[in-house]
Every structure is written in structure tokens, then in C-alpha cells.
């Protein structure tokens, strides 16, 4: 009888220890679960393979899901958003930014739908641009495990928008790209530029071909940097 009693006691102790282990494992995992804004930190701290530099970083949003609206061929749709940054990159000798990078974290259960919506938006954007460089549709490829969709214009064209701060017109918009990262459920939209305003001697890329080389180098360098940043966290 004594042996049976000891056995029951040992079983109870084992069950209690198992429950304690489960509790602490759950607590540890909860602590390890990064906040949405922390997930984006690797996207904001990069050194590139050439002279390109991050010159400005702004935390735009972090909190409860605040969807943003995009326009597609089927009308306006929402894209979930738990956190968002703005990262501006520039070559020191150029007179304007190369790109405005907008990494954002999607709600986990909406990420796949968000991807579909964003691709529809980018397709709609490209199809509506008479200067779109490709008749085959969006440029798509995988770089360092990231899925990239891109469209760009066949040459440099200045926008017609004007303001008090920029009376000569808008920036030279070259194209737009989106980088998807399934592991951390992020969608990074990139708006590419060249020079700020039309003038006789703009300080930027001399040709769309030169810009394309720089864009591809950026894709390779940026995604590699993000991957390395995430692995060292």
C-alpha cells in the first residue's frame, strides 16, 4: 500500500512539474513574441553595397489594426496594418531621394489576402501608366527569399503636381515595387524617384538603364541586410 501511495504522489509531482514547465514555456514564448514595430526594425537599419544611404527614418504607426485603402480594378480595398515605418534612402551627390520605403506589418490572419490585394493595386497602377515599360506586366522575382513585384517607367518623366514649396512641379517618379516577406508577414512598398524638378543639369541618374542597375543592386543589398538583421536579433 505504501508503494502505491508513493507512486501516486510521484505521479502528482510529475503532473505539477509538467504544468509548471508548460506555463513557463508559454510565458517565455509570449515574451519572445516581438511587437509589430520591433518586427520592422531590421528594415530600418541597413548599410548598402554602394554609396546609397538611409538618411531619414520615421515611425509612422504602431498599434491596433489600422487598414489602409488601395485602389484596384475592382474598386477600393483595405490592407491590414499593425505597424508602419518610412525609410528614405539617397545617394549623397544626388539632389533627391532614390526611394521612399514603407515597410508594414500585416495582421497574421489577413496577410495572404493583403498580398493578393497589394498585387492587384500594383497591377492597376502599372496598367494605368502610359509610360509603363513592360507589355508583359509586372516584373516579378525572388531575391534572398523575398518575393518582389516591380513596375517602372521606360524613361524619366516629371510629374505635373505643383505646390508652394515646389512651384516647378513634382518629383521624377520612376516606379513602384513591393517586397513580401512571409515569415514575418511584412509588406514593404517602395516608391522610386530620380531628381526633384526638371532643370538643365539635374543631379541624378543619367539614364533609365543606369537607374535599373542601381535598383537591382538595391534589391539585392536591402533584402540581404534585412535577412542578416533578423538573424542577429
N, C-alpha and C positions, 0 to 999 in steps of 0.2 A: 504493500500500500504506500509505503514511504517513497519507493522508487517511482510509482505512478504520480504521486503528488509533486515530486521533484521535476518529473518530466513535464507536467502541466505548467509548473512555474517557469521552466526554461522556455517553453513554447510562448508563454505570455510575454516573457522578457524579449524573445526574438521578434515577436509581432510589434512590441513597443519600439524596439530599435529600428525595425523596418519602417514604421510610420515616421519616426524621427528623421531617418535618412531621406525619406520621400519629401518631408517638409522642408528640410534644409536644401535639398536639390532644387525643389521648386523655387525657394526663396533666392537661391544663387542664380538660377536662370532668369528670374524676374529682374534681378539687379543687373545682369549682363545684357538684358534687352535694351538696346540703345533707343534713346529718344529720336524722333524723326529728324530733328535739327542736327543731332550728332551723326546720323547716317550720312548727311550731306557734307560733313567736314572734309572728307577725302577729296571732294570735288572743288574745294576752295583753296587748296594748298599745294600748288604744283610749280615745278621748275621745268621749263621746256627745253627741247634739244637744240634750239637756236636762240636768237635774241628775243623772242617773244616773252612777254612778262604779264603776270597778273598785277594790275595796277589799282584795282578797286574791288572790294568785297562788301556786299550789303546783305544782311539777313532780312528777307522780305516778310516772312511769315512762319510761325510755328504754333501749332495748337490743334483744335478740333478740325475735322474735315471741312475745308472751305473750297468747294469746287470752283474751277474757273471755266468760263464759257469759250468754246471754239466754234467756228462756222464750218460746216461740211456741205457736201452736195445735197444732203438730206435735211439741211437746216442746222440750227444751233444745238449743240450738245454740251454736256458737262464732263469735266475731267477732275477726278478727286485730287485733293491736295492737303497733305498734313504738314508739310514744311517746304520752304522755298528760299533760295538764295539768288543773288545777282552777282555774277563774276565778270568783270570787264578785263579784257586782255588787249595788249597793244605792243607794237614794235616801237622802241624809243625814238627812231628817226621819222616815223610816220606821223601825219598830222591828225589822225583819228584812230579810234579803236579798230582792231581787226574783228572783234566779235563781242557780243553781249551773250553770256552763257547763263541759262536759267535752270539749274538742277532742282528737281522737285520730287518729293516722296509721295507716292500714291497710297491710298488705303489698300491693304493687302487683298481684301476680297473684291476690289474693283480694278486691280491692276491690269488684268488681261483685257477687260472691256475698255479701260483707258488707252491701252496700246492701240487697239483697233480704232478708237475714236481719233487719236492723235495722227495716225497714219492717214485716215480719211481727211482730216483737216489739212495735212501737208500736201496730199494729193490735190485737194481742192485749190489750195494756194498756188501750187505749181501749174495746174491746168488753166488757171485764170490769168497767168502771167504771160503776156505775148512775147516776152523775151526769154522764156524758158528754153534752156539749151538742149533739152533732150526730147525726141519724139517717142522714145521708148518708155517714158515715165520716170519714176523716181530712181535715183541711184541708191542701191542697197548693198551693204556688205557687212561682214563681221570682222571686228578688229579687237584683238586681245580679249575675246569672249563677250564683247559688247556688240549689240545689233544697231547698225547705223542706217538711217534713211536720210537722203540729202537731195536737195534740188538747188541748182544755181543758174544764173543768167548766162547767156552766151557772151556777154561783154559787160563793161561798166556803164551803168545808166543812173543818172542822178534823179532823185525823187523831186516832185514839184512842190512839196509842202514847204511853207514859209512861216516864220514867227518873228517876234521882236528880237529874240536872241539870235536867230539865224535867218536874216532877211533875204539871203541869196538862195535859200532853198534847203531841202533836207540832205541827209547823208547819201552816199553812194551805196545803196543796198545791193549786195551781190547774191545772197542766197540764204537758205534756211536749212538747218539739219536737226535731227532728233536722235539722241542716243538712248537706247533702252538697256537697262540692267536688271535682269530677272532676279538675281539673288537678293538684292536689297530693294526691289520694287521702286526703282527710280526712273524718271523720265526727264531727260535733260534736253532742253530746246536751245539751239544756238542760232543767233541772228548774225550773219556775216556782213561786214562793211569793207569799204576801201577808204576813200578820202571824204572829208566832211562837206565840201562845197566845190562846185565847178570853178576852176581857175586855170590859168595858162600853164602853171608848173605845180600841179598837185604833188604832195609828197606821200606816196603810197606805192602800191604795186604798179609796175609799168604795163602789165598785160594780164588778161584773164588766165593765160597759161601759167604765168608766174604765181598768181594767186592760187590756182589749183594745186600746184606743188606744195605751197605753204599750207593749204587746207589739209591735204593728205598727211603732211608731216605733223600737223596739229592733232589730227585724229589719232595717229599712232602714239605720239608723245603723251597726250592727255589721258587716253584710256590706260596706257601703261602706268602712268603716275597714279591714277585713281586705284588701280589694282594693287599697286605697291603700298599705297597709303592704307588701304583696307587690311592688308595682310600684316601690317606692323602695329595695328591698333591694340 
